[in-house]
């Protein structure tokens, strides 16, 4: 579950 949250939180942050 942590992995999915990490990608979901890091995803938009990396794009920004």
C-alpha distances in whole Angstrom, upper triangle without the diagonal:
4,5,5,6,9,10,11,12,14,15,18,19,20,22,23
4,5,5,6,9,10,10,12,14,16,16,17,20,21
4,5,5,6,9,10,10,12,15,15,15,18,20
4,5,5,6,9,10,10,13,14,15,17,19
4,5,5,6,8,10,12,12,14,16,17
4,5,5,6,8,11,10,11,14,15
4,5,5,5,9,10,10,12,14
4,6,5,7,9,10,11,13
4,6,6,7,9,11,11
4,6,5,6,8,10
4,5,5,6,9
4,5,5,6
4,5,5
4,5
4
